[in-house]
Amino acid sequence: MPTHILVLMIAGGLLIGIGGLWFLSVAFRYGVLWGLLCIFVPFAFIVFLCTHWNDAKKPFLVSLLGGLAFGASVGIAAYEESKAAAAKTAWTAPSPSPTTRPTPSIETATPPPTPADLIPPSMPEATASTSAPSSTTAETQPLAQPTEAPVATIPEGLSGIVRPPRPPEPPSHASIKFEDLSQHMGDILRFRMKDGRSFEGRIREVGLQTLKVERNTNAGQMTFDIKLEEIAEVLKRL
């Protein structure tokens, strides 16, 4: 940015600041309410300027002069930048290059055909030995017989034997009634909740409506209460 434009912009900003502070000091002299209204309420300074023109015209004209100087500096700077950008992107028309015309190719003239070239060549006569297939070669080559795939045979002693079905695997957990939970104090049990969750823990206390269960977590062993109505099933590992 040129120096004169920068100086004009700084001078305009200083005039705007001085005029604004002068205007606020005049407003506060007439009352704190007028000063606060000019700071926080939009367009309140216009009302104060119209009602107290004799005292507020000088700071207003100073701010107006600073605004004009600041706006003129911004406009000149934008014009200079656009002018420099237009000079950089100026398009120069390329000089026309001479066009070369293709030279016609000269083909060599072929002589006309003679009567001797129009006569087709004589075809060789086919001999009887080459036209007819020999019967001896067909008789000497035997026909290939298709091979049969091997068939798996079952031994005679094992044909009637049937394997018995595999016995079912025994269950890994047994269900425990809620009335018998007090008999399993300290045992590791699996709790299946009605909302689909399942976890393992030890019963530490059995109440009328709740259970105190101890469970291993990442933070260590924790004891918490579970309502009996939220439990779907209690299982014990066999």
C-alpha positions as CSV (number, residue, x, y, z in Angstrom):
1,M,0.0,0.0,0.0
2,P,1.4,3.5,-0.8
3,T,2.6,5.7,2.0
4,H,0.2,8.6,1.3
5,I,-2.8,6.3,1.4
6,L,-1.7,4.8,4.7
7,V,-1.2,8.2,6.2
8,L,-4.7,9.3,5.1
9,M,-6.2,6.2,6.5
10,I,-4.5,6.7,9.9
11,A,-5.5,10.3,10.0
12,G,-9.1,9.5,9.3
13,G,-9.1,6.8,12.0
14,L,-7.7,9.3,14.6
15,L,-10.3,11.9,13.6
16,I,-13.1,9.4,14.0
17,G,-11.8,8.3,17.4
18,I,-11.3,11.9,18.7
19,G,-14.7,13.1,17.4
20,G,-16.4,10.1,19.0
21,L,-14.9,10.6,22.4
22,W,-15.6,14.3,22.2
23,F,-19.3,13.5,21.3
24,L,-19.6,11.1,24.3
25,S,-18.1,13.7,26.7
26,V,-20.7,16.2,25.6
27,A,-23.5,13.6,26.0
28,F,-22.3,12.7,29.6
29,R,-22.2,16.4,30.5
30,Y,-26.0,16.5,29.9
31,G,-26.5,13.4,31.9
32,V,-25.3,9.8,32.4
33,L,-28.4,8.5,30.8
34,W,-27.6,10.3,27.5
35,G,-24.1,9.0,27.5
36,L,-25.2,5.4,28.1
37,L,-27.9,5.7,25.4
38,C,-25.3,7.0,22.9
39,I,-23.0,4.0,23.7
40,F,-25.5,1.1,23.8
41,V,-28.6,2.2,21.9
42,P,-28.4,2.3,18.1
43,F,-29.2,5.7,16.6
44,A,-29.5,7.4,20.0
45,F,-26.7,9.7,19.1
46,I,-28.8,11.1,16.2
47,V,-31.5,12.0,18.6
48,F,-29.0,13.7,20.9
49,L,-27.4,15.5,17.9
50,C,-30.8,16.9,16.8
51,T,-31.8,18.0,20.3
52,H,-28.4,19.5,21.3
53,W,-27.0,20.7,17.9
54,N,-25.1,23.7,19.2
55,D,-22.9,21.7,21.6
56,A,-22.7,18.4,19.5
57,K,-22.1,19.8,16.1
58,K,-18.3,20.3,16.5
59,P,-17.5,16.7,17.5
60,F,-19.9,15.4,15.0
61,L,-18.2,17.4,12.2
62,V,-14.8,16.1,13.3
63,S,-16.0,12.5,13.2
64,L,-17.6,13.1,9.8
65,L,-14.4,14.5,8.4
66,G,-12.4,11.5,9.7
67,G,-15.0,9.2,8.2
68,L,-14.6,10.9,4.8
69,A,-10.8,10.7,4.9
70,F,-10.9,7.0,6.0
71,G,-13.4,6.1,3.3
72,A,-11.4,8.0,0.6
73,S,-8.2,6.1,1.6
74,V,-10.0,2.8,1.4
75,G,-11.5,3.6,-2.0
76,I,-8.1,4.8,-3.4
77,A,-6.4,1.6,-2.1
78,A,-9.1,-0.6,-3.7
79,Y,-8.8,1.3,-7.0
80,E,-5.0,0.9,-7.0
81,E,-5.2,-2.8,-6.3
82,S,-7.8,-3.4,-9.0
83,K,-5.7,-1.4,-11.5
84,A,-2.5,-3.4,-10.7
85,A,-4.5,-6.7,-11.0
86,A,-5.9,-5.7,-14.4
87,A,-2.4,-4.8,-15.6
88,K,-1.1,-8.2,-14.5
89,T,-3.9,-10.1,-16.2
90,A,-3.8,-8.0,-19.4
91,W,-4.2,-10.3,-22.5
92,T,-1.9,-9.8,-25.5
93,A,-3.1,-11.2,-28.8
94,P,-0.7,-13.7,-30.3
95,S,0.9,-12.8,-33.6
96,P,-0.6,-14.9,-36.5
97,S,1.6,-17.6,-37.7
98,P,2.0,-18.2,-41.4
99,T,-0.1,-21.1,-42.6
100,T,1.5,-23.8,-44.7
101,R,-0.5,-25.3,-47.4
102,P,-0.1,-29.1,-47.9
103,T,1.7,-30.0,-51.1
104,P,-0.3,-32.3,-53.3
105,S,1.2,-35.8,-53.6
106,I,2.1,-36.9,-57.1
107,E,1.0,-40.5,-57.8
108,T,2.9,-42.6,-60.3
109,A,0.6,-43.7,-63.2
110,T,0.2,-47.4,-63.6
111,P,0.3,-48.9,-67.1
112,P,-2.9,-50.5,-68.4
113,P,-3.1,-54.3,-68.2
114,T,-2.1,-56.3,-71.2
115,P,-4.2,-59.2,-72.7
116,A,-1.7,-61.7,-71.2
117,D,-2.4,-60.5,-67.7
118,L,-6.2,-61.1,-68.1
119,I,-5.7,-64.8,-68.8
120,P,-6.1,-66.8,-65.5
121,P,-3.4,-69.3,-64.6
122,S,-4.2,-73.0,-65.2
123,M,-5.3,-74.9,-62.1
124,P,-3.4,-78.2,-61.4
125,E,-5.5,-81.3,-61.7
126,A,-6.4,-83.1,-58.5
127,T,-5.1,-86.6,-58.3
128,A,-7.2,-89.5,-57.2
129,S,-4.8,-90.3,-54.5
130,T,-5.2,-86.9,-52.8
131,S,-8.9,-86.4,-53.4
132,A,-10.1,-89.7,-52.0
133,P,-9.3,-90.7,-48.4
134,S,-7.4,-93.9,-48.0
135,S,-9.4,-96.7,-46.6
136,T,-6.4,-98.4,-45.0
137,T,-5.8,-95.6,-42.5
138,A,-9.4,-95.7,-41.4
139,E,-9.3,-99.4,-40.8
140,T,-6.0,-99.4,-38.9
141,Q,-7.1,-96.8,-36.3
142,P,-9.2,-98.4,-33.5
143,L,-12.1,-96.6,-31.9
144,A,-11.5,-95.3,-28.4
145,Q,-13.9,-97.0,-25.9
146,P,-15.3,-94.8,-23.1
147,T,-13.9,-95.6,-19.6
148,E,-16.4,-96.3,-16.8
149,A,-16.1,-94.4,-13.5
150,P,-15.3,-96.6,-10.5
151,V,-18.2,-97.4,-8.3
152,A,-17.7,-97.4,-4.5
153,T,-18.7,-100.7,-3.0
154,I,-19.8,-101.2,0.7
155,P,-18.4,-104.3,2.5
156,E,-21.0,-107.0,3.2
157,G,-20.5,-106.9,6.9
158,L,-21.0,-103.1,7.2
159,S,-24.1,-102.7,5.0
160,G,-26.7,-103.0,7.8
161,I,-24.9,-101.0,10.5
162,V,-26.4,-97.6,11.4
163,R,-24.5,-95.2,13.6
164,P,-26.4,-94.2,16.8
165,P,-27.3,-90.5,17.3
166,R,-24.9,-88.4,19.4
167,P,-26.3,-87.9,22.9
168,P,-27.2,-84.2,23.7
169,E,-24.6,-82.2,25.6
170,P,-25.5,-81.6,29.3
171,P,-26.5,-78.0,30.1
172,S,-23.8,-75.7,31.5
173,H,-26.0,-73.7,33.8
174,A,-29.0,-74.5,36.1
175,S,-31.8,-72.1,36.9
176,I,-32.3,-71.0,40.5
177,K,-35.6,-70.0,42.0
178,F,-35.8,-66.6,43.7
179,E,-36.9,-68.3,47.0
180,D,-33.6,-70.3,47.0
181,L,-31.2,-67.3,46.5
182,S,-30.4,-67.1,50.2
183,Q,-28.8,-70.6,49.9
184,H,-26.3,-69.4,47.3
185,M,-24.7,-66.5,49.3
186,G,-21.1,-66.0,48.0
187,D,-21.6,-68.1,44.8
188,I,-20.8,-66.7,41.4
189,L,-24.2,-66.5,39.6
190,R,-25.3,-65.2,36.2
191,F,-28.1,-62.7,36.2
192,R,-30.2,-62.3,33.1
193,M,-32.2,-59.0,33.1
194,K,-35.5,-58.4,31.4
195,D,-34.0,-55.6,29.3
196,G,-31.6,-58.2,27.7
197,R,-28.5,-57.5,29.7
198,S,-26.6,-60.4,31.5
199,F,-23.7,-60.3,33.9
200,E,-22.0,-62.4,36.7
201,G,-21.7,-61.5,40.3
202,R,-21.8,-62.7,43.9
203,I,-24.9,-62.4,46.2
204,R,-23.9,-60.5,49.4
205,E,-27.4,-59.8,50.8
206,V,-31.0,-61.0,49.9
207,G,-33.8,-58.6,50.7
208,L,-37.6,-58.7,50.2
209,Q,-37.4,-56.7,46.9
210,T,-33.7,-56.2,46.2
211,L,-30.4,-58.0,46.0
212,K,-27.0,-56.7,46.9
213,V,-24.6,-58.1,44.2
214,E,-20.8,-57.8,44.2
215,R,-19.3,-57.5,40.7
216,N,-15.8,-57.1,39.4
217,T,-15.3,-54.0,37.3
218,N,-12.4,-52.1,35.8
219,A,-12.3,-50.0,38.9
220,G,-12.3,-53.0,41.2
221,Q,-15.0,-54.9,43.1
222,M,-18.3,-52.9,43.5
223,T,-21.5,-53.7,45.3
224,F,-24.8,-52.4,44.0
225,D,-28.5,-53.1,44.4
226,I,-30.7,-54.9,41.9
227,K,-34.5,-55.1,42.0
228,L,-36.0,-58.5,41.9
229,E,-38.7,-57.4,39.4
230,E,-36.0,-56.4,36.9
231,I,-34.4,-59.9,36.9
232,A,-35.6,-62.4,34.3
233,E,-33.6,-65.5,35.4
234,V,-30.7,-66.4,37.8
235,L,-28.4,-69.2,36.6
236,K,-25.6,-71.1,38.4
237,R,-22.7,-72.8,36.5
238,L,-22.7,-76.6,36.9
